[in-house]
Amino acid sequence: MNPKKQKLIVAWIEIHKDDLLADWKLAVNGRPLFKIKGLDQ
C-alpha cells in the first residue's frame, strides 16, 4: 500500500475510533450501523 494513503487511513481510524467501536458493538448485536464520513467528506 502507498505509504501516504496508509497514513491517511491510520489518521482516519484515529479520528473515528469511537464511531468505529460503536458500529462494531452494533454489528455484533445484529443492529444497523451508523454511517461514518469517509476521507473524501
N, C-alpha and C positions, 0 to 999 in steps of 0.2 A: 504494500500500500504506500502511496505517496506520503512522505513524512509531513508535509504541510496539511494534507487532508486529515491525516491521523491526529495531528494536534488540534484541528478544528473539532473533530469528533470527540476527543477527550474533553475539550473545553465545554462542548455542548452537554455532554453527560454530566459534568460537574455542575453546570448551571441548572440542569433539570433533574438533579439527583432525587429530590423529594418527590417530584412528579412521577419519575420512573418507579420509585419504590411504591408509591400509592397505586399506580397502574398494575404493578406486579401483584400486590395484595388483591386487587380486584380480579385479575386474571386467574389467580389461584382459586378464587371462590366462584369462578364462572360468571362473573359480573361484567357488564360492558365497561370498556376502558374510556378514560378521558383523552381527548386529543392533546398532543403536545406539539408546540410550534417547532418547525424544522429549522435548519440552518439558513434557509432562504427567506425566512419571515422575520 
